[in-house]
Amino acid sequence: MAADILGRLPDNYDMELAAIRYPVKWNESMNTVLCQELVRFNNLLAVVRLSLKNVRKAIQDQIAFDHEAMPRSEYAAGPKWDNVYF
């Protein structure tokens, strides 16, 4: 299940391209907000990827099965959130 989710995650947004397409301008204040949210989303994707990789390693007994490696594995079937993702 972790491998399937990992494979379906989108790539990170290209922040250089976003800055070119949506430059910070006085009359386009939403460009700033968009770029800030893209950075946050990229950070979230990085945490999710790391968590899923750690889940796979823990299942294969390559690392210890602990809270750091498995922040919310017990909730894999339901939409629960953990502070690690915020």
C-alpha positions in Angstrom: 0.0 0.0 0.0 2.8 2.4 0.8 4.5 1.7 -2.5 1.3 2.4 -4.4 0.7 5.7 -2.6 4.3 6.7 -3.1 4.0 6.0 -6.8 0.9 8.1 -7.1 2.4 11.2 -5.4 2.9 14.1 -7.8 6.3 15.6 -8.4 7.4 18.7 -6.6 6.4 22.0 -8.2 9.3 23.8 -9.9 9.6 27.0 -7.8 11.8 28.7 -10.3 9.2 28.3 -13.0 6.5 29.4 -10.7 8.4 32.5 -9.8 8.8 33.3 -13.6 5.1 32.6 -14.4 3.7 34.3 -11.3 6.1 37.1 -10.4 5.6 39.1 -7.2 3.8 42.3 -8.3 1.9 45.0 -6.5 -1.2 44.4 -8.6 -1.0 40.6 -8.4 -0.9 39.9 -4.7 -2.2 36.3 -5.2 1.1 35.4 -6.9 2.9 35.8 -3.6 0.3 33.6 -1.9 0.4 31.0 -4.6 4.2 30.7 -4.4 4.1 30.5 -0.6 1.5 27.7 -0.8 3.5 25.8 -3.4 6.5 25.8 -1.1 4.4 24.5 1.7 2.9 21.8 -0.5 6.4 20.8 -1.7 7.5 20.5 2.0 4.4 18.4 2.8 5.2 16.1 -0.2 8.7 15.6 1.1 7.4 14.6 4.6 4.9 12.2 3.1 7.5 10.7 0.8 9.9 10.2 3.8 7.2 8.7 5.9 6.1 6.3 3.2 9.7 5.2 2.6 10.2 4.7 6.3 7.0 2.6 6.4 8.4 0.4 3.7 11.7 0.0 5.5 10.0 -0.8 8.8 7.8 -3.5 7.1 11.0 -5.0 5.6 12.7 -4.9 9.1 15.4 -2.4 7.9 14.5 0.2 10.5 12.8 0.1 13.9 9.0 0.4 13.9 8.6 3.6 16.0 6.7 6.8 16.0 9.3 8.6 13.9 9.1 5.9 11.2 5.4 5.3 11.5 3.6 8.6 12.4 0.1 7.4 11.6 0.4 3.9 10.2 -2.5 2.7 12.4 -4.7 5.1 10.6 -3.7 4.1 7.0 -7.3 3.1 6.3 -8.8 6.5 7.4 -8.2 10.2 6.8 -6.5 11.1 10.1 -3.8 13.7 10.4 -0.7 14.0 12.6 1.4 17.0 13.7 4.3 15.7 11.6 2.5 16.8 8.5 1.9 20.4 9.6 
